[in-house]
Amino acid sequence: VGIIASAIALKHAAPIIVLGKLGQVMPVPKNKGQQVKFRGPKTLATATTPLTEFVTPTAQKLEYRDVSVNIARYGSWSALSDDIADTHEDPVLKDLMEITGEQAAETMEMIDFGVVIGGTNVVYANGSARNAVNTPITLAKQRRVVRFLKAQRAPKLRKIQDGSIKIGTTPIEAAYIAVCHTDLEADIRSITGFVPVAQYGSREMICPEEIGSVEDVRYITSPLLNSWINTGGAPGSTVLSTGASAADVYPIIYLAESAFGTVGLKGESAFQPMVLNPNTPRGGDPMGRQGSVAWKSWHACVILDQTRLVRMEVAASVL
C-alpha cells in the first residue's frame, strides 16, 4: 500500500513542484544525523604564467566549497471513518492520497520559496527599495540581471529534476530560469522578444508551468509564489494593489545552475505516505472504525551560491 500511495501522491505532487525541479537535490542520508552537506569544487585560478623549460610549475590544489543545512521533518494526516468508506459515493481513500501528495508538495515548495527569496542580489523595477516599486518588469531590467549573472560566470541550467519517483535529472537547453507568480504572466508576455512555448518548435518545455522565454531567460509561473501586499510605491490605477494605498510587490527569482540545494521530496525515506484502511481491527480500535491517510518528510533548502541567484522586485499590471 505504501508504494502505491507514494506513487499516487507523487504523481499529484509533480505538477505543483516548480522550485524543487530547479535546485541541486540531495537525498536524505540514513543514520547520518540531521545535517546535510552540499559539496562542490571551487574554480581553479587561470594559469597565465608561461612555462619554463625543465621547470615544473607548482601544483594547484583542488579545493571544495561546503554548504551545510539542518533538515527538519514535516507532515500531516487526515482521518477516515468506516462509515464514510462504506457509504460515500466518492473514492474517498484515493482522493485523500492524491490531495496528500498535493499538500506535501505545496509545503516543500513554500519552504523552498521562503529560502530563495532571501538572496542578497536584488534588482528593482524602479527606484532603489521595495517601498518605491510600482512598475512592471521590463526587458532592460531582465538584461541587467543577465549581465550580472554572466559577469559572475554563473552557468546556465542544463538539467532539471525529472518527474519520476526516484531522484534523477533530465537535460534541457541551457538557459537561466526565472520563477514568479502567475499574476505576472501578462507583463512577461508583453516583453519585447517574448517567445511563447507554443512557438518553441523542437525545444522542449521544462514543465507545464513554463510560459515562454525572453532571450537568455525561460519563465515559469506558480500561484504559490506570493507577493508582498501593500509594500510598494503609489499604485495609481495601473498596477495591482490589495489595499489601494501601495502597490503589491512581486518577486521574480532568476536562477543559474546550482544556485540552491534541497533535500528532495523524492528518494528513499524522503517522503513517506502512510495509509490505515478502516474496517481493519488494530490496537485501540478493535472494531476498525477509524482509518487515516498521513505523510511525513524530511526537508531543507539552502542557497549554495549567492552569485547564481538574483531577485527582481516588480509590480503587476492591472488588466
Secondary structure, 3 states (H helix, E strand, C coil): CHHHHHHHHHHHHCCCCCHHHHCEEECCCCCCCCEEEEEEECCCCCCCCCCCCCCCCCCCCCCEEEEEEECEEEEEEEEEEHHHHHHCCCCHHHHHHHHHHHHHHHHHHHHHHHHHCCCCCEEECCCCCHHHCCCCCCHHHHHHHHHHHHHCCCCCEEEEECCCCCCCEEEEEEEEEEEECHHHHHHHHCCCCCEEHHHCCCCCCCCCCEEEEECCEEEEECCCCCCECCCCCCCCCCECCCCCCCCCEEEEEEECCCCEEEECCCCCCCEEEEEECCCCCECCECCCCEEEEEEEEEEEEEECCHHHEEEEEECCECC
